Amino acid sequence: MINEKLPKIWYGGDYNPEQWEPEIWKEDERMFKLAGIDVATVNVFSWELNQPDEHTYDFTQLDETMDRLYKSGVYVCLATSTGAHPAWMARKYPDVLRVDVQGRKRKFGGRHNSCPNSPTYRKYSTLMAGKLAERYKDHPGLLIWHISNEYGGYCYCDNCAAGFREWLKERYGNLDALNKAWNTRFWGHTFYDWEEIVPPSELSEEWGGNRTNFQGISLDYRRFMSHSLLECYRLEYEEIKKHTPNIPVTTNLMGFYPELDYFEWAKYMDIVSWDNYPSLDTPVSFTAMTHDLMRGLKSGDPFMLMEQTPSQQNWQAYNSLKRPGVMRLWSYQAVARGADTVLFFQLRRSIGACEKYHGAVIEHVGHEHTRVFREVAELGRELQQLGDTLLDARTEAKIGIVYDWENRWATELSSGPTIALNYVNEVHKYYDALFQMHVESDMVSVEEDFGKYEIVIAPVMYMVKPGFAKKVEQFVAAGGTFVTTFFSGIVNENDLVTTGGYPGELRSVLGIWAEEIDALFPDQKNQIVMKRSWGSLEGPYECGLLCDLIHSEGAEVLAEYGSDFYKGMPVLTVNKFGKGRAYYVASSPEADFLQGLMKNLCEEKGIKPLLDAPVGVEVARRVKNGLEYLFLLNHNAEASAVEIGASERKDLLANAVVTGSVTVPGRGVVILESKPQS
């Protein structure tokens, strides 16, 4: 349980009373009660209000907000306000402002504009966190701390350059080791003095986003920037913990956000929280995968849904309304996959600036007679009804899918073999195959204990970090099934190629070696031709993007390429290693192939789908105290019938006992409680 003060799924969201006059606050309280709102996130961007100048701190309005909300029955998620520094700070201490990748010094404006290595920012942000914690440590309405907001964005200023050099000294110890790791004999880049090293900006090594001359330098700068921003978070965290050691602390993450290594960040978060903003056309399975990633950051612990819109967003190219029922459906999708909160941005819609067209519980019309408010209030009633039933429930998956931010950075920085390779998309293809089968999976780091799983899948494992190959070998030797793909085992943690043939350190467990890698144009395809029918796989199937030209070194060839000069070469192999098996998929296949492959592997390991549900109906499960909670989430506009078997189950939302077949309304939700099914 996040905080025992509120033993239910928290319901509420971001609230900005400072943007409104006092007469509005009373109306807010009335409507919060109608909607079942019991948590408000406040003080997210109020640094300038709390500290109007360098020496003055004024918490008068925040005091009033904290007291008023608590008296009205609303608890507080208290932010530290450090996501946007005040204008006076930028004017007096310009070191607080970032320098962008093109070398331009920013002015005051926007948010996320603070240099993470600015002594000024670190000093005053830590002071603010400490003053807030000391002031509100005993406030009965305080539930959780929310540090800053949506950390992100890199800086290339002189302070960051100096910090980068110090970070490199700690990482490599001496210049000889650094020069070797970066392969600086290439293009005459050998460094003889630490001061010669500069950040890889568009003034030095990079251009056009993720294009760089030196992958090692750019990779390390991404590590350093993630580390620098994490240090800012940790300074505030430690200051807060001095005063409130028993109040949980978090910051809101952003799913697959590319710039920060969230597995590393999660080590310093008491609970993971994240902001979920899919588009109308975002695949349902991608949102599910992101929830699973957030759950996986702390090895399966429940997480917080910190933000979602009640209906409309303001910052995407096409900001569609959530259709009737979708807000509720997507809220329960988060809960089904591990969320113990349902929080919105925002509770009352702003009247000015860039978020005035971002949806809210209370719209510009200002009353409760709106479609959005009615839906929010109905969900609030259901969450009150559920109480603490689902809190701390876990997911028990037997399949782990490896995701690694540093591997993503290295893959995206690679100068070839194709611009079309998208690491996240390739991971999603494997996740989606299991999702469509209603088979549970966890998103895991390279540091996770693989022994918890029957199957571990590591798509595009381009970078093999120290110890990973040995870990895979031990997992497979003990009886596990390992699956990896094209463009795997190529480089080490410094982005230096492991010579002796791809897939490098994974070559032994896979029983193959790769000679060349062919990059196909978007309109080019090859084929996967099965050497014999294997379970659900018959073929042929299309493949594309990249094609590894591989040779067996003991692995059984299950399928071959169907065309081009490498027709007849292996494209799918399996290698027996100890008690287990390791599979290699040498190209990027179509969905039908992956679903067939996953079905075969699940059958081999005795892993069964949660249910046999119709297309468009998502099935997820949480388990607690010897009971399982099965979520049926119908993403179709029309009702769908789902066979649940002969055993009796309790429909928690309808408060009825059901058996046999359950009809899930269009965009509807059913939550079934029962003893685990055999």
N, C-alpha and C positions, 0 to 999 in steps of 0.2 A: 504494500500500500504506500502511495507516495507520501501522504500525510494523514494520520489517523483523525485529524480534525474533521475531515470530510470523507467519510467511508462510502463513496459512490463514484461513478464515472463523473468527473468534473465537467461542468457545462458552462460555457461563457465565451470570453474572448477579450481582445484588445479594446480598451476604453480610454478615451481622451477627453475627460471633463474640462481640462484646461482650455479646450477650444470652444467652450460654450458658457453661457451665462447661468447663474445659480438657479433661475426659475426652470431651466431645462433639466437640471439634476433631479428634481423631484419627479418629473415625468419619466426620467430614465428609471428611477427606482420602481415606479409603478409598473412599467413595462417589463423590467427585468423579472419581477415577480410573476407576471402573466406568462412569461416565456420559460420559467423554470431556471433562469440564470443564477448560478451560485458561485461563479468565479469571474473576476475581472482582472485582466493584465493591465497595470497602470504604470505610468512614469517611464514609458519606453523612450520618448524623445523630449524629455523635460529638463535636460541639463541646464539650459539657459534660464529656465524659470527658477530652478533650485539654487543656481549660482550665477547671479547677474553680473558679478565681477570677480576678480581674482581672490579677493579676501572675504567676500560676503556669501553666506549660505542662508537661504530662506526656504524653510520647508512648511510654511504656513498653509499653503493650499494643499500640499500633499498630506499634511496632518489631517486636514478637514476631509479629504477624499477617503483616506484610510478609515477614519472614524465613521463617516457617513455610510460607507459601503457595509462595514461590519454591522452597524446597527440595523441596516435594512436586510441583513441575512446573506450578504455577498462577501465571500473571502477574496483575498488579494494574492495574485502572482505579481510580485514587486520587482520591476526592472530597475537596473542601475542607471539608466538614461544615457549611457556612454556610447551609444551608437552614432551620435552626432554631436561634435564639440560646438561650443558657443562661438559666436562671431568675435567676441572680444578676445578669445584665446587665439584665433587665427590671425587677428590683427597684431596682437602684442608678441606672439610667439610663432612666427611663420614656419618654424621647424615642424609644427604639428601637421602641416599640409603635405599631401602626397606629391610625388613627381611621377608622371605617367610613363608608360613604356616608350613613348616618343621623346622623353626628356623634358616635358613641359611641367612647370610648377603650377599646381592647382591654386585657385583662389578659394575663398570661403563659398560654400554652396553645396547643395545636395546633402547626402549623408554618406557614410562609409568613406569619408574623405580624410581620415586621420592616419598619419604614418604610424605603423605598428612599432617602429623603432625610434619614435620621437620621445626624448626624455620628458618633454612637456606633457604629452598625452599620457604616458605611463604614470607620471607623478599625479596628475589631477584626476585621472580616471580611478586610480587606486584610492586616492583620498575620498572621492565621492562614494565609492562602494563602502568604504569604512564608516563614513559618517552616516550613511543610510542604515547600515547594519547596526551600528551603535544606537541609533535613534529608535528603530522599530523592532529591535530584537525581542522585546516582550509584548509586542502588539498581538492581541488575540486573533486578529484577522489575517495575519501573515501566514500563507501556506507554503510558498516556495519562492526562491530568488531566480530572477531571469537576467543574466548578465548580457549587457549590450543588446545587439539585435542583428541576426543574419550576417555574421562575420564573413568578410570576403574582400577581394581586391588587393592587388599587389602594389608595391611602391618601389621606386628606383632612385631614391634621393641619396645624398652623401651619407646620412646616418645609416641607411639600409646597406650601402656599400661597405661601410666600416663594420657593421654588424655581420654581414655576409663573410667578411674575411675572418672575423673571430670565430664564427660558426665553422668555417672550413678548417681553421687551425685545430679546433677541438675534434672535428671528424677525422682528419687525415694526419694530424701531428706535425708533418713537415711537408715542404714543397716537393720533395722527390716523390712522396706517396701521392700527392695531389696530381702532379704532372703525369704519373703513370695511370692513375684512375681516369683522368680526362683525355689521355692519349694526345698530349699537347705537342708531340713531335709533328703531328699533322698540321699543315699550313703554318709551321714555324711559330707555334703558340707557347713555347716553353716559358714558364714564369720563374724568375730568379729572385723576386721580392714580392711579399704579400701585397704590397701597395699597388702592384701592377694589375691586380685582379679587379675588374669592374663588373657590375651586374650585367646580365645578358639582355639588354634592351634593344630597341630598334636603332640605337646609336652604336651598338657593338655587334652582337651575334644574331639577333632575332629579327624577323619581319613577318608581317601577315598573320599574326596570331600565334600558331604553334609551329611555325617554320624557324629553324635554327641551323647555324653552321656547326655548332658543338652541342650534341645532345647531352653529354655529361655535365656541362656547365649549366645548361638550361634546366636539366633535371634537378640538379642540386639547388638551384635558385628556387624552384617550386617547393622543394623540401624545406628550405630555409624560410620562405614566406609563410608556409603553413605553420612552421615552428614559431615564427615571430608573432603571428596573430594568436596562436595558442598561448604564448607567454603572456600576452596582454590579458587574455581571459583568466589565466591562472593567477596573475597578480590580484585581480579583483576577487577571484574565488577564495584565495587564501586570506584576504582581508575580511571577507564576509564570514568565513569560518571561525575567525578569532572571536567573533561576537555571537554567532548563531551556529554552533557546531552541529546541531541536530535538525536544522532546517535544510531541506534539499536544495541544490543549486543546479541550474541548467542554463543552456543558451539554445536558441532555435536554429537548427540545421536546415539544409535545403535539399534533401534527397541525394541525387547523384551530382550535386554541385561539384564542378571539376577542380577547383583551386585548393581545397583543403582535404587533408587525409583524415576523414572522420573516424576511422578506426583508432587512430592515435588520439584524437580529441576525446573520444568516448571514455578513455581511461581516466579522464579528469572531470567527468560529468556524473553527478549523482543519479540522474535519469536523463535519457536521451529525449529530446523534443525536436519536432520538425514541422515545416510549413508545406502543406500539400495544395498545389495549384495546377492540376491537370487542365488541358484544353478539352473542348468538346470532342476532339478527334484523337485524344491520347488513348492508346489501347488500354483497356481495363487491366490487362495482365501487367502492363508496365507500372501502373499505379500500385497494384498488388505487390510487385517486385520491390518497389521503393519502400513500401511499408515493411516488407520482410527484411530489407537492408537495414532500416532503422532499428528493427527488433534485433537484428544480428550484430549490431555494433557493440552490444553488451551481452553477447552470447545467449540471446533469447529472452532477456528481461523485458517486461512491458515498457512502453514508451508513451510519450505525450504527443497527441496531435495538437500542436500549439496554434496553428493558423490554418484556416480554410475559408473560402468565401461562402456566405449563405446563398449567393447566386452568381453574381457577375464580378469579373476581374476588370482591372483598368489598364493593364500594362502589356497584354498580349496583342498580337496583330488583329485578331478577331475575338472580341470579348462577348461570347455568347452567354445567354442566360442559362442557368441550370434548369432543365425541364422539371415540371412538377414531379416530386418524389426523389429526384436525383440527389439533392442535398442529404436527405435522410439515408438513402442507399449508400452514398459514398462515406457518410459518417460511420455507418455500421461496417463498411468494408475496413475502415481503419481499426475499429474495435475488434473485428474478427481476426485481424492480423497482429493484434498485440497492444493497441492503444487503450489506455485507461483514462483518457480525457477526450472531449470533443470541444474544441475551442475555435472561435471565429476571429477573423479580421474582417470587419470591425463591428462593434456593438451599435454605434451610432455613426451614420455616414457623414464624412466631412463636407463642408460647404465650399471649400476652396483648395487650390493647389492640385497636385497631380492625382490625388486619390479620391477626388470628389465623385468620380464615377465608379469607384470600387464598391461593391455591394456591402450591405450591412443588415443587422437584425432590425434596426430602426432606420427606415428609409427617410429621404428628404421630406416626404409628406408628413412624417412626424407622429403617426398614430399606428395602432395595431391592426387596422383593417386592410392588410395587404396579404397577398399570397405567401410571400416570403416569411412574414411574421407568423402566420398561421402554421406553416410547416415547422418553423423553429420551435414554436410553443408545443406542438404535438410531439416532437422529438424530445423536448424537455420533460414532458409528462412521462414518456416511456422510460427515459433514463432514471427518473425518480422511482418508477415502478421496479426497475431492475435492481436498484440499490447496490449492494456490494457483491452481487452474485458473480460477476465476471472479473472482479478486481484480482490482479495477480495471477490470473489463469495463464497457462503456458501453451506453446505449440510443441508438438513432439514429432518432428520430421526425421525421416531416415535418410534424406538426401541433402547434401550440402553443395552449394554452388559458390565457387571461390570468386571473390571480387577484390581487387587490390588497386588503390589509387595510384601508387607509384608505378605499377605496371601500366595503368592507363596513361599516365604522363609520358612514360617512355614510348608507348605505342603511338600516341598522337604526335610526339616530337620526331618520330622516325622519318628519315628522309627517303621514304620508299617503303615497300614496293608499290603502294597504291594510296592515293588520297582518299579513297572511298572507305577505307577500313575504319570502322567505328567500334571501339571496344565495348561500349555499353550496349550497342545494338546486338552485337554477337552474343554477349552474355544473355540478353533478353530472349534471343531465339531459343536457347536451351530452357530458360525459365518458362517461357510461354508453352513449350511442348508439354511440360509437366502440368502447368496450370490448366491447359485444355483437357487434360486427363483427370483433373481433380486429385492430383497427387501433391502432397505437401513437400516443400523444400525450404531450407534455410539459406540465407545469404551469409557467407562466412569469410573471414580474413585468412590470410596465409598462416597466421599464428594460431588459428582455431585447432582444437583437438579433433582430428579426423576420426578418431576411434569411436566417436558418437554415432557415426553414419555407416550405412551399408554401401552407399554410392557417393563419390565426390567427383564433381564436374568442374573443370578449370578451363573455360574457353579462352583461346588466344593468350596463353600463359607465356607471353613474349619474354618477360623478365623472370628469371629464376633466382630468387634471393638465397643467401647462405642457409643451408639446412633444409630448404624446401624439397629438393629432390630426394634426400634421405628420408624425409617424412613421408613422401609419397610411396617410396619403396617399402617402408615399414608397414604402411597402411595396406598396400596391395598384398604384401607377403603374408599378412595376418588374415587375408580373406576378403579384403575390400575390393570394390570395383572402382577404377579410376578412369575418367574420360577427359581427354584434352584434344586440341584441334590444331589445325594449320597455324603457322607463325607462333609456335611455342618453343621454349627452350633455346631461344636465340642468343640472349645476352645475360650478363650478370647484373648485380645491383648498380653498377656504374655505367651501364649501357655499353659495355665492351663485349664483343662477340665471343662466345665460347667456341674455340676452334676444335676441329676434329669431326665436324659434321653436325648439322641440326638433327634432332632437338637437344643437343648439348647434354646437360646433366640428366635429362629425362630419357636419353637414348637407351639406357640399359633396361629400364622398367617397361618401355614401350616396344622394345625389340625391333626398331626400325632406324633408318637414317635417311635424311632428306638431302637431295643433291642440289635442287634448284627450286625457286618459287616463281610461278608464272602469275602475273597480274592481268586479270581480264578487264576489258572495257565494260561499261555498264550494259551494253547490248549483247555481250558475249556470254555464252553459257557452255558448260561441259555437262557430262552426265555421270551419275553414279550407277553402275551396272553391277547388280548382285551376282556373285559367282554361283550362288544357289539361293533359293528362297530360305529366309531365316525368320520364322515367327511372323511378325507383322510386316516384315520388309520383303518386298518382291521387286519393285522398280520396273524400269529405270526411273531415276529421279534427276532433277536438274541441280546443278551446283554452279557457283561462280565466285566472283570477287578475287580470291587467291586460290591457286592450286599448287600444293606441295608435290614435288616429284620425288616420291619416296621409294625405298628399297626395304624389303623385309630382312631382318637379322634374327629370325626365329619366330617372328609374329605370324599368325595366320592371316592370310588375305581374304577378307570377306566380300570386298567389292573392288571394282576397277574403274578407271576412267573410260568413258565411252567414245571419245573423239580426240582429235588433234594428234600431234606427234607422240604424245605420251599415252595414247589409247592403250589399254591393257596394263598400265602401271597401277599399283595399289592406291586406293582412295579411302578405304576403311579397313583397319586392321585390329586384331586383338592379340595380346601377348599374355600367355600364362606366366605368372611370376609368383613363386611361392604358392600360397593357397588361393590367390586372387587373380584378377584379370585387369589389364590396362588396354583401353581402346584409344585409337587415334583416328580422327576424322580430318582428312587432309585438305578439305575445301569447305566452303560455306554452303550448306545444302538448303533445299526448300523445306517448308514446314512439314510436309507429309513424311519426309524421310526422318526428321527429328522426332516426330511423334511415334513413328514406328520403332525407331531405335530406343527411345525412352521406354516404350511399352515392353519391348523385349528385355531390357535390363531390369526393369521393375519385376517382371515375371521371374527372371532368374533369381532375384533376391527375395522374392515373396512379398514385395511391397504392393499393396492394393490401393486403388482409388478410394477416397472417402465415400463417394457415391457415384452411381452412374447417372449423371444429371444432363439435361438437354443443353445444347449450345447456347451460350449467353447467360447461363446460370452458374455463378461462381460458388464454389463450396470451400469453406475454411473451417478450422476446428481449433478450439482452445480447451485445455484440460485443467481441472482443479479439484482437489480433495476427492479423488475417485470418481468424478463425474466429467463427462465430456459435453461440450457445447458446440453444436454443429450449426454453422451459419449458412443459410441458403440465400444468395443475393442475386436477384433476377435483374440483369442489365438490359433485358428486352423490354420493349414497350408493351408487349402482350403478356398475359398470364402464362405460366409454364407449370406443368405437373411434374413432380419429382417423386420417384419411388424411394421410400425410406426403409422398406423391409417390414417384417411382421412384428418386430419388437415395439413396445409402447415407448413413446417419447413425449416429453412435455413441451408444448409450444409456449415459450416464456412470454411472448408479446400478446398472444391471444388468450393466455391462461387456460389452455385446453390440452387434453391428452389426445395424441394423434398416432396413427399407425397406417401402414400400407402406402398410401399416396398422399402427398401434400401439394396443394395448389399455391404457388407463389405469385401474387399479383404482379402485373407489369411494373417494373422498377420498385418492386416490393422486397421485403425482408422477412424471413422466418428464422427464429433461433430455437433450436431443439436441444433440450437437456435430457441426458440419459446416462446410464452406466455405459462404460466403453463397450462397443460391439466387438464380438469375436471375429 
